[in-house]
Amino acid sequence: MKDNRRDFLKKSTSLVAAVSLGGIASSIANPANASGRSNVGSGLSNLAKDAGMQASEAYFSGMNERKIALLKQMNVFGAVGGISTKMVGLDNAKPYEEKSVLAVKGAWSKVGLNFNVVEGPPSLGEKTKLGLEGRDEEISNFITFMKSLSKAGVDTICYNWMPAIGWYRTQNDRPGRGGALVTAFDFEDIKNAPLTQYGIVSKETLWKNLEYFLKAVIPEAEKVGMKLAMHPDDPQVDSIKGISRIMTSVDNFKRLISLYPSPSNGITMCQGNFSLMGADIPETVKYFGKKKLIHFVHFRNVQDLSGKTPSQKFTETFHDEGQIDMYKAMEAYYNVGFTGPIRPDHVPTMAGDSNDFPGYSTIGSLFAWGYIKGLMEAVSKNKKA
């Protein structure tokens, strides 16, 4: 395997530290209203063009000037990312502290973007997920982080329950349509991989620790209006290197929300993963959407290559060529009244772009957004017809 997301995020931190906030030309700043949407437009309102959703883009590689400029020209003003203290010159600060969060929020505002989702929160790691010594301190810091975000006007945290081994691919440069590079996974390539330092971790252990976490943080999340959005395990296989995976089915997500029923205890609807679980995407969106528990959407497409459920072998695809009916998916979000942040994910690396950060190509993102914007306007107009 080339890189996993843990390696990717380490690279991202280094890149962010090297970027000068002052180097982003003021000319790319756009007068956006409080929702992060541009006030410029004609014909159908911008809100209708986005089907009432918050068009957002992931900036895991930092403040990429070119990407920011191009995405703003696409009328995409939401920014999704982590909290990098180096990005704002606070090397010695803790990322969960109020000053760090406010500084990062302010940095994005200066370039005309609305930082609206934290993906990959600090102070939520192996101690909490594996129930190790020090988890209570880690959870306490997470609660502090939620309070800090609330003061900064950020209300959504995308997190996962994949200790030690997170997002995982066995190939990051698989040739796709027209030679574009995509990420892919084949369980056969890693089924005999050695255990991690944590040995065998059972599903029961992960569920027990998840319940402990939710009972500690959800009451505090409710106080500050924070929405926790659990991301599916990716890939959604039974285990990797002895570490079990539990967020691998619709039924398990139903179990998640039953552990502590609350408007704050919701999900990230990463439709690629749900599709590879064997889920019907429109029906799944309808189920969780009617409960108002879809807090964040990863709008992406995939193709199973294994013929098994859940998938043991798959590849990412362009938005218009995978196994998901993307129009029906967008229509489902619209029909349940979803108005939260939505972003594309794992886009192909297209000709002329670097594959240093697989899945987050600038040109690939532009293709994705053109396609997504078309779907958004289509479902909006069709419902009004």
FENKAPE-V200451 format. One record per pair of residues at least 12 apart in sequence whose ideal C-beta (glycine too) atoms are under 10 Angstrom apart, sorted by sequence separation. I is the first residue (numbers start at 1). J is the second residue. D is the distance in whole Angstrom. If there is no record, write none. Layout:
# FENKAPE-V200451
I_J_D, I_J_D
This chain:
# FENKAPE-V200451
35_47_8, 37_49_10, 59_71_9, 83_95_4, 85_97_9, 88_100_7, 126_138_9, 127_139_9, 145_157_8, 171_183_7, 172_184_8, 174_186_10, 233_245_4, 236_248_4, 269_281_9, 285_297_9, 302_314_5, 303_315_5, 311_323_10, 330_342_9, 346_358_8, 347_359_6, 349_361_4, 350_362_9, 351_363_8, 353_365_10, 33_46_10, 37_50_7, 57_70_10, 82_95_8, 83_96_8, 87_100_10, 88_101_10, 90_103_6, 125_138_7, 128_141_10, 169_182_10, 170_183_9, 171_184_4, 232_245_9, 233_246_7, 234_247_9, 235_248_9, 236_249_8, 253_266_10, 271_284_8, 302_315_7, 303_316_8, 346_359_4, 347_360_7, 348_361_7, 349_362_9, 350_363_4, 353_366_10, 57_71_5, 83_97_9, 85_99_9, 88_102_9, 89_103_8, 90_104_9, 101_115_9, 104_118_9, 123_137_9, 124_138_7, 128_142_8, 169_183_4, 170_184_7, 171_185_8, 214_228_8, 233_247_5, 234_248_10, 253_267_6, 271_285_8, 274_288_10, 302_316_6, 303_317_5, 345_359_7, 346_360_8, 347_361_6, 349_363_8, 350_364_5, 35_50_10, 56_71_9, 57_72_9, 85_100_5, 88_103_4, 123_138_5, 124_139_8, 142_157_9, 168_183_10, 169_184_6, 170_185_5, 171_186_8, 213_228_10, 232_247_5, 233_248_5, 269_284_8, 301_316_8, 302_317_6, 344_359_10, 345_360_9, 346_361_10, 347_362_9, 348_363_9, 349_364_6, 350_365_10, 55_71_9, 63_79_9, 84_100_9, 85_101_10, 87_103_8, 88_104_6, 122_138_10, 123_139_8, 167_183_9, 169_185_5, 170_186_5, 214_230_10, 231_247_7, 232_248_7, 233_249_10, 236_252_10, 253_269_10, 269_285_6, 300_316_7, 301_317_5, 344_360_10, 347_363_9, 348_364_5, 350_366_9, 37_54_8, 38_55_10, 57_74_9, 83_100_6, 87_104_7, 88_105_10, 101_118_9, 123_140_8, 124_141_9, 125_142_10, 142_159_9, 168_185_7, 169_186_9, 170_187_8, 230_247_6, 232_249_9, 267_284_10, 300_317_9, 301_318_7, 347_364_3, 350_367_7, 36_54_7, 37_55_8, 63_81_9, 83_101_6, 85_103_8, 88_106_8, 89_107_10, 123_141_4, 124_142_5, 167_185_10, 170_188_9, 171_189_8, 232_250_10, 300_318_10, 301_319_5, 303_321_8, 304_322_9, 346_364_9, 347_365_5, 35_54_7, 36_55_8, 55_74_8, 57_76_5, 62_81_8, 84_103_10, 85_104_8, 88_107_5, 122_141_8, 123_142_5, 170_189_4, 233_252_9, 269_288_7, 300_319_7, 301_320_8, 303_322_5, 304_323_6, 347_366_9, 348_367_8, 36_56_8, 55_75_7, 56_76_7, 57_77_9, 58_78_10, 59_79_6, 60_80_8, 61_81_9, 62_82_10, 83_103_9, 84_104_7, 87_107_6, 121_141_10, 122_142_8, 123_143_9, 169_189_10, 170_190_6, 210_230_9, 232_252_9, 247_267_9, 269_289_8, 299_319_8, 301_321_7, 302_322_5, 303_323_5, 344_364_8, 345_365_10, 347_367_7, 348_368_9, 55_76_4, 56_77_8, 57_78_7, 58_79_8, 59_80_7, 60_81_6, 63_84_10, 83_104_5, 87_108_10, 101_122_10, 121_142_7, 123_144_8, 124_145_8, 232_253_8, 247_268_10, 253_274_8, 267_288_6, 301_322_3, 302_323_6, 303_324_9, 344_365_6, 347_368_5, 54_76_10, 55_77_7, 56_78_3, 57_79_7, 58_80_5, 59_81_5, 60_82_7, 62_84_7, 82_104_9, 83_105_9, 100_122_9, 123_145_6, 168_190_8, 230_252_10, 266_288_8, 300_322_8, 301_323_7, 302_324_7, 343_365_9, 344_366_10, 346_368_10, 347_369_9, 54_77_8, 55_78_6, 56_79_7, 57_80_7, 58_81_7, 59_82_9, 81_104_8, 84_107_9, 95_118_10, 122_145_6, 230_253_7, 247_270_10, 301_324_5, 344_367_9, 345_368_9, 54_78_5, 56_80_5, 57_81_9, 62_86_10, 63_87_7, 121_145_6, 250_274_7, 253_277_9, 267_291_10, 269_293_9, 274_298_10, 300_324_8, 301_325_10, 344_368_4, 50_75_8, 53_78_9, 56_81_10, 62_87_7, 79_104_10, 96_121_8, 97_122_10, 121_146_9, 165_190_10, 248_273_8, 249_274_9, 252_277_9, 266_291_8, 269_294_5, 273_298_8, 275_300_9, 299_324_9, 301_326_6, 319_344_7, 343_368_9, 344_369_7, 49_75_7, 50_76_9, 54_80_10, 79_105_10, 95_121_9, 96_122_5, 230_256_6, 247_273_9, 251_277_10, 253_279_9, 266_292_8, 267_293_6, 268_294_8, 269_295_9, 270_296_9, 271_297_7, 272_298_7, 275_301_8, 276_302_6, 278_304_9, 300_326_9, 343_369_9, 50_77_10, 81_108_8, 95_122_4, 96_123_5, 118_145_8, 206_233_10, 230_257_9, 250_277_7, 266_293_4, 267_294_6, 268_295_7, 269_296_7, 270_297_8, 271_298_7, 272_299_9, 273_300_9, 275_302_6, 276_303_9, 299_326_8, 321_348_10, 344_371_8, 50_78_10, 79_107_10, 94_122_8, 95_123_8, 96_124_10, 118_146_10, 121_149_9, 165_193_10, 248_276_9, 249_277_5, 250_278_9, 251_279_10, 263_291_9, 265_293_7, 266_294_7, 267_295_7, 268_296_5, 269_297_5, 270_298_4, 271_299_7, 272_300_4, 274_302_10, 275_303_9, 276_304_6, 301_329_9, 319_347_8, 344_372_6, 46_75_6, 79_108_5, 94_123_8, 248_277_6, 249_278_8, 250_279_5, 263_292_6, 264_293_10, 266_295_4, 267_296_8, 268_297_7, 269_298_7, 270_299_9, 271_300_7, 272_301_6, 273_302_8, 275_304_8, 316_345_9, 317_346_9, 318_347_8, 319_348_9, 343_372_9, 78_108_10, 79_109_9, 129_159_10, 247_277_10, 249_279_8, 250_280_9, 261_291_9, 263_293_8, 265_295_10, 266_296_8, 267_297_10, 268_298_6, 269_299_9, 270_300_7, 271_301_8, 272_302_4, 276_306_9, 278_308_9, 279_309_9, 299_329_7, 316_346_5, 317_347_10, 318_348_6, 342_372_8, 46_77_10, 77_108_10, 118_149_7, 129_160_9, 132_163_9, 164_195_10, 165_196_7, 253_284_9, 257_288_8, 262_293_9, 264_295_9, 271_302_9, 272_303_10, 278_309_4, 279_310_9, 299_330_8, 316_347_8, 317_348_8, 79_111_9, 81_113_10, 83_115_9, 117_149_10, 129_161_6, 131_163_10, 164_196_5, 228_260_10, 261_293_10, 263_295_9, 270_302_10, 276_308_10, 277_309_7, 278_310_6, 297_329_9, 316_348_7, 318_350_9, 79_112_10, 80_113_10, 124_157_9, 128_161_9, 129_162_8, 130_163_5, 163_196_9, 164_197_8, 165_198_10, 250_283_9, 254_287_8, 276_309_8, 277_310_5, 278_311_8, 297_330_10, 315_348_10, 38_72_8, 41_75_7, 79_113_4, 81_115_7, 115_149_10, 118_152_10, 129_163_4, 130_164_8, 164_198_6, 228_262_9, 236_270_10, 250_284_6, 253_287_9, 254_288_9, 257_291_7, 276_310_6, 277_311_8, 299_333_8, 342_376_9, 38_73_10, 40_75_8, 77_112_7, 78_113_7, 79_114_6, 80_115_8, 83_118_7, 124_159_6, 128_163_8, 129_164_8, 163_198_7, 203_238_9, 227_262_10, 229_264_10, 230_265_8, 232_267_8, 253_288_7, 275_310_10, 276_311_4, 77_113_6, 78_114_6, 79_115_5, 80_116_7, 81_117_8, 82_118_7, 118_154_6, 121_157_5, 124_160_9, 127_163_9, 165_201_10, 203_239_8, 210_246_7, 227_263_7, 228_264_6, 229_265_9, 230_266_7, 231_267_8, 232_268_7, 234_270_7, 236_272_10, 257_293_6, 274_310_10, 275_311_9, 276_312_9, 297_333_7, 28_65_7, 38_75_5, 76_113_9, 77_114_6, 78_115_8, 79_116_7, 80_117_4, 81_118_7, 82_119_7, 83_120_9, 85_122_9, 115_152_8, 116_153_9, 117_154_7, 118_155_10, 119_156_9, 120_157_9, 121_158_8, 124_161_9, 126_163_5, 164_201_8, 202_239_9, 206_243_9, 207_244_9, 210_247_9, 227_264_6, 228_265_6, 229_266_5, 230_267_5, 231_268_4, 232_269_9, 233_270_10, 236_273_6, 250_287_8, 254_291_10, 256_293_10, 273_310_9, 276_313_10, 28_66_10, 30_68_10, 37_75_8, 38_76_9, 78_116_5, 79_117_8, 80_118_8, 81_119_7, 82_120_5, 83_121_8, 84_122_10, 115_153_9, 116_154_6, 117_155_9, 118_156_7, 119_157_8, 120_158_8, 121_159_6, 125_163_7, 126_164_6, 163_201_7, 201_239_8, 206_244_6, 222_260_10, 225_263_9, 226_264_6, 227_265_9, 228_266_7, 229_267_6, 230_268_6, 231_269_9, 232_270_5, 234_272_8, 235_273_8, 236_274_9, 250_288_9, 273_311_9, 276_314_6, 294_332_10, 24_63_6, 29_68_9, 30_69_10, 37_76_10, 38_77_6, 72_111_9, 77_116_9, 78_117_7, 80_119_5, 81_120_8, 82_121_8, 83_122_6, 114_153_9, 115_154_6, 116_155_8, 117_156_5, 118_157_5, 119_158_4, 120_159_8, 121_160_10, 125_164_9, 200_239_8, 205_244_8, 206_245_8, 207_246_6, 221_260_10, 225_264_8, 227_266_6, 228_267_9, 229_268_4, 231_270_6, 232_271_10, 234_273_5, 236_275_10, 237_276_10, 275_314_9, 294_333_8, 23_63_8, 24_64_9, 25_65_7, 28_68_6, 29_69_10, 32_72_9, 36_76_9, 37_77_6, 68_108_9, 72_112_6, 80_120_10, 82_122_8, 114_154_9, 116_156_7, 117_157_7, 118_158_7, 119_159_8, 120_160_9, 201_241_10, 202_242_10, 204_244_9, 206_246_5, 222_262_6, 224_264_9, 227_267_10, 228_268_10, 229_269_8, 230_270_10, 232_272_9, 233_273_7, 236_276_6, 253_293_9, 24_65_5, 28_69_4, 36_77_4, 37_78_9, 72_113_8, 117_158_6, 118_159_9, 119_160_9, 200_241_10, 201_242_6, 202_243_10, 203_244_4, 205_246_10, 206_247_9, 218_259_9, 219_260_9, 221_262_8, 222_263_7, 223_264_9, 229_270_10, 232_273_4, 235_276_7, 236_277_5, 273_314_10, 297_338_7, 330_371_10, 334_375_9, 19_61_9, 21_63_7, 23_65_7, 27_69_9, 28_70_9, 30_72_5, 35_77_8, 36_78_5, 69_111_9, 71_113_8, 96_138_10, 163_205_10, 199_241_10, 200_242_5, 201_243_5, 202_244_6, 203_245_8, 204_246_9, 214_256_8, 218_260_5, 221_263_9, 222_264_5, 231_273_8, 232_274_6, 234_276_9, 236_278_9, 272_314_9, 281_323_10, 282_324_10, 294_336_7, 296_338_10, 316_358_9, 330_372_8, 333_375_10, 334_376_8, 16_59_9, 19_62_5, 20_63_9, 25_68_10, 29_72_9, 30_73_9, 32_75_10, 35_78_9, 36_79_8, 68_111_6, 69_112_10, 101_144_10, 105_148_10, 109_152_10, 163_206_8, 198_241_9, 199_242_6, 200_243_8, 201_244_5, 203_246_5, 214_257_10, 217_260_9, 218_261_9, 219_262_8, 221_264_4, 222_265_9, 281_324_6, 282_325_8, 285_328_9, 289_332_7, 295_338_9, 297_340_7, 299_342_6, 300_343_9, 301_344_9, 316_359_7, 333_376_9, 16_60_9, 18_62_8, 19_63_5, 24_68_7, 25_69_8, 28_72_6, 33_77_9, 63_107_7, 68_112_8, 96_140_10, 97_141_9, 101_145_7, 105_149_8, 109_153_10, 162_206_9, 196_240_9, 198_242_7, 199_243_9, 200_244_8, 201_245_10, 202_246_10, 211_255_10, 215_259_8, 216_260_10, 218_262_5, 220_264_9, 221_265_8, 232_276_9, 233_277_9, 272_316_7, 281_325_7, 285_329_7, 289_333_7, 292_336_8, 294_338_6, 296_340_6, 297_341_7, 298_342_8, 299_343_7, 300_344_6, 301_345_10, 302_346_8, 330_374_9, 331_375_8, 334_378_10, 335_379_8, 15_60_9, 16_61_8, 17_62_8, 19_64_8, 24_69_9, 28_73_9, 30_75_9, 32_77_5, 63_108_8, 68_113_7, 96_141_5, 100_145_9, 101_146_10, 104_149_10, 161_206_6, 190_235_10, 196_241_5, 197_242_10, 198_243_7, 203_248_9, 207_252_9, 210_255_9, 211_256_9, 214_259_5, 215_260_6, 218_263_10, 219_264_9, 232_277_7, 272_317_9, 280_325_10, 281_326_9, 282_327_10, 284_329_10, 285_330_10, 289_334_10, 290_335_9, 291_336_9, 292_337_8, 295_340_6, 296_341_5, 297_342_4, 298_343_6, 299_344_6, 300_345_4, 301_346_9, 319_364_9, 326_371_8, 330_375_4, 334_379_4, 15_61_5, 16_62_3, 19_65_8, 32_78_10, 65_111_9, 95_141_9, 96_142_7, 98_144_8, 101_147_9, 102_148_7, 105_151_9, 106_152_8, 108_154_10, 120_166_9, 161_207_9, 163_209_9, 191_237_9, 195_241_6, 196_242_6, 210_256_7, 213_259_9, 214_260_4, 218_264_5, 282_328_5, 285_331_9, 286_332_6, 289_335_8, 290_336_6, 292_338_9, 294_340_7, 295_341_8, 296_342_8, 297_343_7, 298_344_8, 299_345_7, 300_346_5, 301_347_10, 318_364_8, 326_372_8, 329_375_8, 330_376_6, 333_379_8, 334_380_7, 12_59_9, 13_60_10, 14_61_10, 15_62_5, 16_63_7, 30_77_7, 63_110_10, 94_141_7, 96_143_9, 97_144_7, 98_145_9, 101_148_4, 102_149_10, 105_152_4, 120_167_10, 190_237_9, 193_240_7, 194_241_7, 195_242_4, 196_243_6, 212_259_10, 213_260_9, 217_264_9, 218_265_5, 232_279_10, 275_322_8, 276_323_9, 281_328_7, 282_329_6, 285_332_4, 286_333_10, 289_336_3, 290_337_9, 296_343_8, 297_344_10, 298_345_4, 300_347_8, 320_367_9, 327_374_10, 328_375_10, 331_378_9, 332_379_9, 12_60_5, 13_61_10, 14_62_9, 15_63_9, 16_64_10, 63_111_7, 96_144_5, 97_145_8, 100_148_7, 101_149_6, 104_152_8, 105_153_7, 161_209_8, 187_235_7, 191_239_10, 193_241_5, 194_242_8, 195_243_8, 207_255_8, 211_259_5, 214_262_8, 217_265_9, 275_323_6, 276_324_10, 280_328_10, 281_329_5, 282_330_10, 284_332_8, 285_333_6, 288_336_8, 289_337_7, 292_340_10, 294_342_10, 297_345_9, 298_346_8, 316_364_10, 319_367_7, 320_368_9, 326_374_10, 327_375_6, 330_378_8, 331_379_5, 334_382_9, 335_383_8, 11_60_9, 12_61_5, 13_62_8, 15_64_8, 59_108_8, 96_145_4, 98_147_7, 99_148_8, 101_150_9, 102_151_7, 103_152_9, 105_154_7, 161_210_6, 185_234_9, 186_235_10, 191_240_9, 192_241_10, 193_242_9, 203_252_9, 207_256_9, 210_259_7, 211_260_8, 275_324_5, 282_331_7, 283_332_8, 285_334_10, 286_335_7, 287_336_9, 289_338_6, 318_367_7, 319_368_5, 326_375_6, 330_379_5, 334_383_7, 11_61_8, 12_62_6, 63_113_9, 94_144_9, 95_145_8, 96_146_9, 98_148_4, 101_151_7, 102_152_5, 104_154_9, 185_235_5, 187_237_6, 190_240_7, 191_241_10, 210_260_10, 214_264_9, 272_322_8, 274_324_9, 275_325_10, 282_332_4, 285_335_8, 286_336_6, 288_338_10, 318_368_8, 319_369_9, 329_379_10, 330_380_10, 9_60_7, 11_62_10, 94_145_9, 96_147_9, 97_148_6, 98_149_9, 101_152_5, 102_153_10, 185_236_10, 187_238_9, 190_241_7, 214_265_6, 271_322_10, 272_323_9, 281_332_7, 282_333_9, 285_336_6, 319_370_9, 320_371_6, 327_378_7, 328_379_9, 331_382_8, 8_60_7, 9_61_10, 96_148_6, 98_150_10, 100_152_10, 101_153_10, 161_213_9, 185_237_8, 207_259_8, 272_324_7, 280_332_10, 281_333_10, 319_371_5, 327_379_7, 331_383_8, 8_61_9, 95_148_9, 96_149_9, 98_151_6, 101_154_7, 187_240_8, 271_324_6, 282_335_9, 285_338_8, 318_371_8, 319_372_7, 59_113_8, 94_148_10, 98_152_8, 159_213_10, 275_329_9, 282_336_10, 320_374_10, 5_60_9, 271_326_9, 274_329_10, 320_375_10, 327_382_9, 57_113_9, 59_115_9, 319_375_9, 56_113_9, 56_114_8, 271_329_6, 56_115_9, 58_117_9, 60_119_8, 300_359_9, 54_114_8, 56_116_6, 59_119_10, 60_120_8, 157_217_10, 249_309_9, 269_329_9, 56_117_6, 58_119_7, 249_310_7, 271_332_10, 54_116_6, 83_145_8, 248_310_6, 271_333_9, 54_117_9, 56_119_10, 230_293_10, 269_332_10, 157_221_8, 167_231_9, 229_293_9, 234_298_10, 269_333_8, 16_81_9, 19_84_10, 83_148_9, 166_231_9, 168_233_9, 169_234_9, 170_235_9, 227_292_10, 229_294_8, 230_295_9, 231_296_8, 245_310_9, 16_82_9, 21_87_7, 83_149_9, 132_198_9, 155_221_10, 167_233_9, 168_234_7, 169_235_8, 227_293_9, 229_295_4, 230_296_10, 232_298_9, 17_84_7, 19_86_10, 20_87_10, 21_88_7, 166_233_9, 167_234_5, 168_235_6, 227_294_10, 228_295_7, 229_296_4, 231_298_8, 301_368_9, 16_84_5, 17_85_9, 18_86_9, 19_87_7, 21_89_8, 130_198_6, 165_233_10, 166_234_8, 167_235_9, 227_295_4, 228_296_10, 229_297_9, 300_368_8, 12_81_8, 13_82_8, 15_84_10, 16_85_10, 17_86_4, 18_87_10, 83_152_10, 129_198_10, 155_224_8, 157_226_7, 158_227_10, 159_228_6, 160_229_10, 161_230_7, 162_231_8, 168_237_9, 226_295_10, 227_296_8, 229_298_10, 269_338_8, 299_368_8, 12_82_8, 14_84_10, 16_86_6, 17_87_7, 126_196_10, 131_201_10, 155_225_6, 156_226_8, 157_227_7, 158_228_9, 159_229_7, 160_230_7, 161_231_8, 162_232_9, 299_369_10, 301_371_10, 13_84_6, 16_87_5, 83_154_10, 126_197_10, 130_201_7, 142_213_8, 146_217_7, 150_221_9, 155_226_6, 156_227_5, 157_228_5, 158_229_5, 159_230_6, 160_231_4, 161_232_9, 162_233_5, 237_308_10, 269_340_9, 12_84_8, 13_85_10, 14_86_9, 15_87_10, 16_88_9, 17_89_10, 36_108_9, 126_198_7, 129_201_9, 145_217_10, 154_226_9, 155_227_6, 156_228_8, 157_229_7, 158_230_8, 159_231_7, 160_232_8, 161_233_7, 162_234_8, 168_240_6, 238_310_8, 268_340_10, 273_345_10, 299_371_9, 9_82_7, 13_86_7, 36_109_9, 139_212_8, 143_216_8, 147_220_8, 150_223_9, 151_224_8, 156_229_6, 157_230_10, 158_231_6, 160_233_7, 162_235_10, 168_241_9, 236_309_10, 237_310_7, 268_341_10, 269_342_9, 272_345_7, 299_372_6, 13_87_9, 17_91_9, 38_112_9, 131_205_7, 135_209_8, 139_213_6, 142_216_9, 143_217_6, 146_220_6, 147_221_10, 150_224_4, 160_234_8, 165_239_9, 166_240_10, 236_310_5, 237_311_8, 238_312_9, 266_340_9, 271_345_9, 272_346_7, 9_84_10, 126_201_10, 130_205_7, 131_206_9, 138_213_9, 142_217_6, 146_221_6, 149_224_8, 150_225_6, 165_240_5, 235_310_8, 236_311_7, 237_312_7, 270_345_7, 36_112_9, 80_156_9, 129_205_9, 130_206_8, 136_212_9, 140_216_9, 143_219_10, 144_220_9, 147_223_8, 148_224_10, 149_225_10, 150_226_6, 164_240_9, 165_241_6, 235_311_7, 236_312_10, 270_346_9, 299_375_9, 32_109_9, 36_113_7, 37_114_8, 129_206_7, 131_208_7, 132_209_9, 135_212_8, 139_216_5, 140_217_10, 143_220_5, 146_223_9, 147_224_6, 149_226_7, 164_241_8, 165_242_9, 168_245_10, 233_310_9, 235_312_8, 268_345_10, 299_376_10, 36_114_3, 80_158_8, 131_209_4, 135_213_8, 139_217_6, 142_220_9, 143_221_8, 146_224_6, 162_240_9, 164_242_9, 165_243_5, 232_310_10, 235_313_9, 236_314_10, 35_114_7, 36_115_9, 130_209_7, 131_210_10, 142_221_10, 146_225_9, 147_226_9, 164_243_5, 235_314_7, 29_109_9, 32_112_6, 34_114_8, 36_116_7, 129_209_6, 136_216_8, 140_220_10, 143_223_10, 146_226_5, 163_243_6, 165_245_9, 29_110_7, 30_111_9, 31_112_8, 32_113_8, 33_114_9, 35_116_9, 128_209_7, 129_210_8, 131_212_7, 135_216_9, 139_220_10, 143_224_9, 145_226_9, 146_227_10, 162_243_8, 163_244_9, 29_111_6, 30_112_4, 32_114_7, 127_209_10, 128_210_9, 131_213_9, 146_228_8, 162_244_10, 163_245_10, 24_107_9, 28_111_7, 29_112_4, 30_113_9, 143_226_10, 162_245_7, 26_110_9, 28_112_7, 29_113_9, 128_212_8, 129_213_8, 161_245_8, 162_246_9, 21_106_10, 26_111_9, 28_113_10, 128_213_6, 161_246_6, 162_247_8, 21_107_6, 24_110_8, 25_111_9, 26_112_9, 142_228_10, 161_247_6, 21_108_10, 24_111_5, 160_247_7, 22_110_9, 24_112_9, 128_216_9, 21_110_7, 124_213_8, 128_217_10, 21_111_8, 161_252_10, 185_276_9, 124_217_9, 161_256_9, 56_156_10, 54_156_9, 121_228_9, 157_264_10, 12_120_10, 118_226_10, 160_268_8, 155_264_10, 158_267_10, 159_268_8, 9_119_10, 117_227_9, 119_229_9, 156_266_9, 158_268_5, 160_270_10, 9_120_6, 118_229_10, 120_231_10, 157_268_10, 229_340_9, 234_345_10, 117_229_8, 119_231_8, 156_268_9, 158_270_9, 229_341_9, 234_346_9, 130_243_9, 227_340_8, 6_120_10, 129_243_10, 5_120_8, 185_302_10, 146_264_9, 184_302_10, 188_306_9, 34_153_9, 183_302_10, 184_303_9, 186_305_8, 187_306_8, 182_302_10, 185_305_9, 186_306_8, 182_303_9, 184_305_8, 185_306_10, 187_308_9, 191_312_9, 187_311_9, 188_312_8, 189_313_9, 187_312_4, 188_313_7, 185_311_8, 186_312_7, 187_313_7, 176_303_10, 185_312_8, 186_313_5, 187_314_10, 185_313_7, 186_314_8, 184_313_8, 185_314_6, 186_315_9, 184_314_7, 185_315_8, 183_314_10, 184_315_4, 185_316_9, 183_315_7, 184_316_7, 182_315_6, 183_316_5, 182_316_4, 181_316_10, 182_317_7, 180_316_10, 182_318_8, 158_295_8, 180_317_9, 157_295_9, 158_296_5, 180_318_7, 156_295_5, 157_296_9, 176_315_7, 155_295_9, 156_296_6, 158_298_8, 176_316_8, 177_317_8, 178_318_9, 174_315_6, 176_317_7, 177_318_6, 174_316_8, 176_318_7, 170_313_9, 177_320_9, 171_315_8, 172_316_10, 177_321_6, 169_314_10, 176_321_8, 169_315_10, 169_316_9, 119_268_8, 117_268_9, 5_160_10, 5_162_9, 9_166_9, 6_164_9, 8_166_10, 9_167_10, 6_165_8, 8_167_8, 5_165_10, 6_166_6, 4_165_7, 5_166_5, 6_167_8, 4_166_7, 5_167_4, 6_168_9, 4_167_6, 5_168_8, 183_346_6, 3_167_10, 4_168_5, 5_169_9, 8_172_9, 182_346_8, 183_347_10, 3_168_10, 4_169_7, 182_347_9, 183_348_9, 3_169_8, 4_170_10, 182_348_5, 183_349_9, 1_168_7, 2_169_8, 180_347_9, 181_348_6, 182_349_8, 1_169_7, 2_170_9, 4_172_9, 180_348_4, 181_349_4, 1_170_5, 2_171_7, 3_172_6, 179_348_10, 180_349_6, 181_350_8, 1_171_8, 2_172_4, 178_348_9, 179_349_10, 180_350_5, 181_351_10, 1_172_8, 2_173_7, 177_348_7, 179_350_9, 180_351_7, 176_348_5, 178_350_8, 179_351_7, 181_353_9, 183_355_10, 175_348_10, 176_349_9, 177_350_10, 178_351_8, 180_353_9, 182_355_10, 174_348_10, 176_350_10, 181_355_5, 180_355_10, 183_358_5, 173_349_8, 182_358_8, 183_359_6, 119_296_8, 169_346_9, 172_349_9, 181_358_7, 182_359_8, 117_295_9, 181_359_10, 117_296_6, 119_298_9, 167_346_9, 3_183_9, 116_296_9, 181_361_8, 2_183_9, 180_361_9, 173_355_6, 182_364_9, 158_341_9, 172_355_7, 180_363_9, 181_364_9, 1_185_9, 156_340_7, 174_358_10, 180_364_7, 155_340_9, 156_341_6, 158_343_10, 172_357_10, 173_358_7, 155_341_10, 172_358_4, 171_358_9, 172_359_8, 180_367_9, 1_189_8, 1_190_7, 169_358_8, 169_359_9, 1_193_9, 167_359_9, 80_296_8, 80_298_10, 119_341_10, 117_340_9, 116_340_9, 117_341_5, 119_343_9, 116_341_5, 117_342_10, 117_343_8, 119_345_10, 114_341_9, 116_343_10, 5_234_9, 56_296_9, 58_298_9, 56_297_9, 54_296_9, 54_297_10, 53_297_8, 53_299_9, 80_341_7, 78_340_10, 79_341_10, 80_342_10, 78_341_5, 80_343_6, 78_342_8, 79_343_10, 78_343_7, 80_345_10, 76_343_8, 76_344_10, 53_330_9, 51_330_7, 51_331_9, 53_333_7, 52_333_9, 53_334_8, 51_333_7, 52_334_7, 51_334_5, 54_338_10, 56_340_9, 57_341_10, 52_337_8, 53_338_6, 54_339_7, 56_341_4, 58_343_6, 52_338_8, 53_339_6, 54_340_6, 55_341_8, 56_342_6, 57_343_6, 58_344_8, 51_338_8, 52_339_5, 53_340_7, 54_341_4, 55_342_7, 56_343_5, 57_344_8, 58_345_7, 51_339_9, 52_340_10, 53_341_7, 54_342_7, 55_343_8, 56_344_9, 58_346_10, 50_339_9, 53_342_5, 54_343_9, 55_344_10, 58_347_10, 76_365_9, 53_343_10, 76_366_10, 51_342_9, 71_362_8, 74_365_9, 47_339_9, 50_342_8, 70_362_6, 74_366_7, 61_354_10, 64_357_10, 67_360_9, 69_362_10, 70_363_9, 73_366_9, 76_369_6, 67_361_9, 68_362_10, 71_365_7, 74_368_10, 75_369_9, 61_356_8, 67_362_5, 70_365_8, 71_366_8, 74_369_5, 61_357_5, 64_360_9, 66_362_6, 67_363_10, 70_366_6, 74_370_7, 76_372_9, 60_357_7, 76_373_9, 64_362_7, 67_365_7, 71_369_7, 74_372_9, 75_373_8, 58_357_10, 60_359_9, 61_360_6, 67_366_9, 70_369_9, 74_373_7, 60_360_6, 58_359_9, 59_360_9, 61_362_9, 58_360_6, 57_360_9, 35_339_10, 36_341_9, 57_362_10, 58_365_8, 57_365_6, 57_368_9, 57_369_8, 55_369_8, 55_372_8, 55_373_8, 53_372_9, 51_372_9, 55_376_8, 50_372_9, 51_373_9, 50_373_8, 53_376_7, 49_373_7, 51_375_8, 52_376_9, 49_374_10, 51_376_4, 50_376_5, 51_377_8, 49_376_6, 50_377_8, 51_378_9, 52_379_10, 48_376_8, 49_377_5, 51_379_6, 52_380_8, 48_377_7, 51_380_5, 50_380_8, 51_381_10, 48_379_10, 49_380_7, 48_380_5, 49_381_10, 51_383_9, 44_377_7, 47_380_9, 48_381_8, 43_377_10, 45_380_9, 48_383_10, 44_380_7, 48_384_8, 44_381_7, 44_384_9, 15_356_9, 15_357_9, 11_356_7, 12_357_7, 11_357_7, 8_356_9, 12_360_9, 8_357_6, 8_358_8, 8_359_8, 8_360_8, 2_355_10, 3_356_9, 5_358_10, 3_357_9, 5_359_9, 3_358_7, 2_358_8
